[in-house]
Amino acid sequence: MSTGIIVSYDGTPNDEDALAYGKLLQRTGATIALAYVRHSREFDPAREAVAQDDAERRLAQGAEWLGQPEIATHIVVAASTGQGLRDLAVAEKAHVIVFGSDYRTSPGRVEPGTTARFLIESGKFAVAIAPAGLRARHDGRFGTLAVIDDGDPAARQTAESLATALGTTISPTATSGDVGLIVVGSSPGAADGHVLLSGVTRGVLENARAAVFIIPRNRPLDFARSPSEFTPG
């Protein structure tokens, strides 16, 4: 089974950045699916039909943007967007959830929104965040990769797997101008399978102008196969 990726998409411009990121990751051979979270069902059947149609239209718009009309899509009903995506990832055995940056983020910068922060803090899944504006400037390639491992070998193992799958190299520094993706590991204080970013790592990411891929501690991803030791939950 190839590594499964869920792209969170609601039709906004910054979520088109997430689509662009997902499409780039798809070059590894990973499967991707789109997900939209509704927060409640309507009691009135007519209003429910309208809400469901709106969700379906948004996902169809995302599939059209990707040029993949047959891509798998999921409409989730959950009070919390983060919990809805988390439950979907568990059900689908996905390993990565992709987001666009917060809508107020300056072009080229990366800033996780509320839902992305929730999933980063809850651990269990890799969280990928696209820089604002990626939709307009990507050329189908990431450039080189970089690693901020913070003592967690899972980050470098994942980066090496990604570099091989994407046909690129790993830069010795995350600040190099040609770096398009930074793989981030968790600090030693994180429990296995959870994410904890050190102050130094957060400082680097605040100035990063590349996509970010955050790995739970000791949970490497192998893009040649799904690692049996990685069990979301």
NORGI-V25012 format. One record per residue. N is the residue number from 1. RES is the residue in three letters. SS is DSSP state (h for helix, s for strand, l for the rest). PHI is phi in radians with two decimals (999 if undefined). Layout:
n=N res=RES ss=SS phi=PHI
n=N res=RES ss=SS phi=PHI
//
This chain:
n=1 res=MET ss=l phi=999
n=2 res=SER ss=l phi=-1.37
n=3 res=THR ss=l phi=-1.09
n=4 res=GLY ss=s phi=-1.50
n=5 res=ILE ss=s phi=-2.23
n=6 res=ILE ss=s phi=-1.91
n=7 res=VAL ss=s phi=-1.80
n=8 res=SER ss=s phi=-1.36
n=9 res=TYR ss=l phi=-2.48
n=10 res=ASP ss=l phi=-2.25
n=11 res=GLY ss=l phi=1.60
n=12 res=THR ss=l phi=-1.43
n=13 res=PRO ss=h phi=-0.99
n=14 res=ASN ss=h phi=-1.19
n=15 res=ASP ss=h phi=-1.34
n=16 res=GLU ss=h phi=-1.21
n=17 res=ASP ss=h phi=-1.08
n=18 res=ALA ss=h phi=-1.10
n=19 res=LEU ss=h phi=-1.06
n=20 res=ALA ss=h phi=-1.07
n=21 res=TYR ss=h phi=-1.16
n=22 res=GLY ss=h phi=-1.05
n=23 res=LYS ss=h phi=-1.15
n=24 res=LEU ss=h phi=-1.15
n=25 res=LEU ss=h phi=-1.14
n=26 res=GLN ss=h phi=-1.09
n=27 res=ARG ss=h phi=-1.15
n=28 res=THR ss=h phi=-1.34
n=29 res=GLY ss=l phi=1.70
n=30 res=ALA ss=l phi=-1.20
n=31 res=THR ss=s phi=-1.50
n=32 res=ILE ss=s phi=-2.23
n=33 res=ALA ss=s phi=-2.46
n=34 res=LEU ss=s phi=-1.80
n=35 res=ALA ss=s phi=-2.39
n=36 res=TYR ss=s phi=-2.26
n=37 res=VAL ss=s phi=-1.85
n=38 res=ARG ss=s phi=-1.62
n=39 res=HIS ss=l phi=-1.66
n=40 res=SER ss=l phi=-2.91
n=41 res=ARG ss=l phi=-1.69
n=42 res=GLU ss=l phi=-1.50
n=43 res=PHE ss=l phi=-1.27
n=44 res=ASP ss=l phi=-1.36
n=45 res=PRO ss=h phi=-0.98
n=46 res=ALA ss=h phi=-1.18
n=47 res=ARG ss=h phi=-1.17
n=48 res=GLU ss=h phi=-1.10
n=49 res=ALA ss=h phi=-1.10
n=50 res=VAL ss=h phi=-1.14
n=51 res=ALA ss=h phi=-1.13
n=52 res=GLN ss=h phi=-1.16
n=53 res=ASP ss=h phi=-1.10
n=54 res=ASP ss=h phi=-1.08
n=55 res=ALA ss=h phi=-1.09
n=56 res=GLU ss=h phi=-1.12
n=57 res=ARG ss=h phi=-1.14
n=58 res=ARG ss=h phi=-1.06
n=59 res=LEU ss=h phi=-1.17
n=60 res=ALA ss=h phi=-1.12
n=61 res=GLN ss=h phi=-1.09
n=62 res=GLY ss=h phi=-1.12
n=63 res=ALA ss=h phi=-1.11
n=64 res=GLU ss=h phi=-1.15
n=65 res=TRP ss=h phi=-1.03
n=66 res=LEU ss=h phi=-1.28
n=67 res=GLY ss=l phi=1.29
n=68 res=GLN ss=l phi=-2.30
n=69 res=PRO ss=l phi=-1.09
n=70 res=GLU ss=l phi=-1.67
n=71 res=ILE ss=l phi=-1.07
n=72 res=ALA ss=s phi=-1.18
n=73 res=THR ss=s phi=-2.28
n=74 res=HIS ss=s phi=-2.39
n=75 res=ILE ss=s phi=-1.87
n=76 res=VAL ss=s phi=-1.96
n=77 res=VAL ss=s phi=-1.88
n=78 res=ALA ss=l phi=-2.75
n=79 res=ALA ss=l phi=-1.10
n=80 res=SER ss=l phi=-1.96
n=81 res=THR ss=h phi=-1.05
n=82 res=GLY ss=h phi=-1.09
n=83 res=GLN ss=h phi=-1.18
n=84 res=GLY ss=h phi=-1.09
n=85 res=LEU ss=h phi=-1.19
n=86 res=ARG ss=h phi=-1.08
n=87 res=ASP ss=h phi=-1.11
n=88 res=LEU ss=h phi=-1.13
n=89 res=ALA ss=h phi=-1.07
n=90 res=VAL ss=h phi=-1.11
n=91 res=ALA ss=h phi=-1.11
n=92 res=GLU ss=h phi=-1.58
n=93 res=LYS ss=l phi=1.00
n=94 res=ALA ss=l phi=-1.39
n=95 res=HIS ss=l phi=-1.98
n=96 res=VAL ss=s phi=-2.39
n=97 res=ILE ss=s phi=-2.12
n=98 res=VAL ss=s phi=-1.89
n=99 res=PHE ss=s phi=-2.28
n=100 res=GLY ss=l phi=-1.46
n=101 res=SER ss=l phi=-1.31
n=102 res=ASP ss=l phi=-0.93
n=103 res=TYR ss=l phi=-1.11
n=104 res=ARG ss=l phi=-1.58
n=105 res=THR ss=l phi=-1.29
n=106 res=SER ss=l phi=-1.17
n=107 res=PRO ss=l phi=-0.92
n=108 res=GLY ss=l phi=1.58
n=109 res=ARG ss=l phi=-1.61
n=110 res=VAL ss=l phi=-2.08
n=111 res=GLU ss=l phi=-2.57
n=112 res=PRO ss=l phi=-1.14
n=113 res=GLY ss=l phi=-1.44
n=114 res=THR ss=h phi=-1.05
n=115 res=THR ss=h phi=-1.18
n=116 res=ALA ss=h phi=-1.06
n=117 res=ARG ss=h phi=-1.09
n=118 res=PHE ss=h phi=-1.02
n=119 res=LEU ss=h phi=-1.29
n=120 res=ILE ss=h phi=-1.12
n=121 res=GLU ss=h phi=-1.24
n=122 res=SER ss=h phi=-1.45
n=123 res=GLY ss=l phi=1.18
n=124 res=LYS ss=l phi=1.44
n=125 res=PHE ss=l phi=-2.21
n=126 res=ALA ss=s phi=-1.24
n=127 res=VAL ss=s phi=-2.07
n=128 res=ALA ss=s phi=-1.96
n=129 res=ILE ss=s phi=-2.20
n=130 res=ALA ss=l phi=-1.47
n=131 res=PRO ss=l phi=-1.21
n=132 res=ALA ss=l phi=-1.05
n=133 res=GLY ss=l phi=1.57
n=134 res=LEU ss=h phi=-0.99
n=135 res=ARG ss=h phi=-1.03
n=136 res=ALA ss=h phi=-1.68
n=137 res=ARG ss=h phi=-2.14
n=138 res=HIS ss=l phi=-1.35
n=139 res=ASP ss=l phi=-2.05
n=140 res=GLY ss=l phi=1.53
n=141 res=ARG ss=l phi=-2.37
n=142 res=PHE ss=l phi=-1.63
n=143 res=GLY ss=l phi=1.41
n=144 res=THR ss=s phi=-1.51
n=145 res=LEU ss=s phi=-1.87
n=146 res=ALA ss=s phi=-2.37
n=147 res=VAL ss=s phi=-2.28
n=148 res=ILE ss=s phi=-2.04
n=149 res=ASP ss=l phi=-1.55
n=150 res=ASP ss=l phi=0.87
n=151 res=GLY ss=l phi=1.49
n=152 res=ASP ss=l phi=-1.81
n=153 res=PRO ss=h phi=-1.10
n=154 res=ALA ss=h phi=-1.06
n=155 res=ALA ss=h phi=-1.15
n=156 res=ARG ss=h phi=-1.20
n=157 res=GLN ss=h phi=-1.06
n=158 res=THR ss=h phi=-1.17
n=159 res=ALA ss=h phi=-1.09
n=160 res=GLU ss=h phi=-1.12
n=161 res=SER ss=h phi=-1.14
n=162 res=LEU ss=h phi=-1.11
n=163 res=ALA ss=h phi=-1.06
n=164 res=THR ss=h phi=-1.11
n=165 res=ALA ss=h phi=-1.17
n=166 res=LEU ss=h phi=-1.63
n=167 res=GLY ss=l phi=1.23
n=168 res=THR ss=l phi=-2.27
n=169 res=THR ss=l phi=-2.16
n=170 res=ILE ss=s phi=-1.85
n=171 res=SER ss=l phi=-1.35
n=172 res=PRO ss=l phi=-1.27
n=173 res=THR ss=l phi=-2.45
n=174 res=ALA ss=l phi=-1.33
n=175 res=THR ss=l phi=-1.68
n=176 res=SER ss=l phi=-1.11
n=177 res=GLY ss=l phi=-1.17
n=178 res=ASP ss=l phi=-1.67
n=179 res=VAL ss=s phi=-1.31
n=180 res=GLY ss=s phi=-1.91
n=181 res=LEU ss=s phi=-2.60
n=182 res=ILE ss=s phi=-2.03
n=183 res=VAL ss=s phi=-1.61
n=184 res=VAL ss=s phi=-2.05
n=185 res=GLY ss=l phi=-1.71
n=186 res=SER ss=l phi=-1.68
n=187 res=SER ss=l phi=-1.26
n=188 res=PRO ss=l phi=-1.02
n=189 res=GLY ss=l phi=-1.33
n=190 res=ALA ss=l phi=-1.40
n=191 res=ALA ss=l phi=-1.24
n=192 res=ASP ss=l phi=-0.94
n=193 res=GLY ss=l phi=1.46
n=194 res=HIS ss=l phi=-2.15
n=195 res=VAL ss=l phi=-1.98
n=196 res=LEU ss=l phi=-2.55
n=197 res=LEU ss=l phi=-1.70
n=198 res=SER ss=l phi=-1.28
n=199 res=GLY ss=h phi=-1.07
n=200 res=VAL ss=h phi=-1.11
n=201 res=THR ss=h phi=-1.09
n=202 res=ARG ss=h phi=-1.06
n=203 res=GLY ss=h phi=-1.12
n=204 res=VAL ss=h phi=-1.11
n=205 res=LEU ss=h phi=-1.16
n=206 res=GLU ss=h phi=-1.09
n=207 res=ASN ss=l phi=-1.81
n=208 res=ALA ss=l phi=-1.27
n=209 res=ARG ss=l phi=-2.20
n=210 res=ALA ss=l phi=-2.55
n=211 res=ALA ss=s phi=-1.10
n=212 res=VAL ss=s phi=-2.07
n=213 res=PHE ss=s phi=-2.34
n=214 res=ILE ss=s phi=-1.74
n=215 res=ILE ss=l phi=-1.88
n=216 res=PRO ss=l phi=-1.08
n=217 res=ARG ss=l phi=-1.02
n=218 res=ASN ss=l phi=1.06
n=219 res=ARG ss=l phi=-2.22
n=220 res=PRO ss=l phi=-1.19
n=221 res=LEU ss=l phi=-1.92
n=222 res=ASP ss=l phi=-1.91
n=223 res=PHE ss=l phi=-1.41
n=224 res=ALA ss=l phi=-1.56
n=225 res=ARG ss=l phi=-2.81
n=226 res=SER ss=l phi=-1.46
n=227 res=PRO ss=l phi=-1.18
n=228 res=SER ss=l phi=-1.16
n=229 res=GLU ss=l phi=-1.39
n=230 res=PHE ss=l phi=-1.64
n=231 res=THR ss=l phi=-2.15
n=232 res=PRO ss=l phi=-1.05
n=233 res=GLY ss=l phi=3.14
//
